[in-house]
Amino acid sequence: MPGPKPPAINLNDVERQELELLVRRYTTGQQKVIRARIVLLAAMGKNNREIANELEVSLDTARLWRQRWLDLQPISLDDLSIEERLDDLPRPGVPPRLTANQICQIQQLACEKPEESGRPISQWTSREIAAEVIKRGIVDTISARHSARILKKMTSNRT
């Protein structure tokens, strides 16, 4: 027995074009592509089960992104772009302890030669970086492991 008909999505020309562009763009992450396709298929009049079957996603996923789009659609595109509408919501949890500025300072420090900081080493280690970050007053405390994680993210973003 079929359930209630899901709410209809009506897209204007700009919204449709932006969604189709996101789907075709090579640099768009696959999560956003699927979310954009869910919205486009919903705008074509498909129900959540049809969308879920066609895109091979769960029924809950199709339902979630249809409703999320409907909730955000009244907001002006100047205030919230199409791509931002398809972003994940912030997750609960402890807020980050380091600011973006502190992370940049740590990364900048890692690009300096250790000799410039008076360190008798030829290459930074995570322990030496952590000690120098504390010495410079960038943060009050940081573990060697955490400083290594920050630097690992920095190097993985380069490739």
Secondary structure, 3 states (H helix, E strand, C coil): CCCCCCCCCCCCHHHHHHHHHHHHCCCCCHHHHHHHHHHHHHHCCCCHHHHHHHHCCCHHHHHHHHHHHHHHCCCCCCCCCHHHHCCCCCCCCCCCCCCHHHHHHHHHHHHCCHHHHCCCCCCCCHHHHHHHHHHCCCCCCCCHHHHHHHHHHHHHHHC
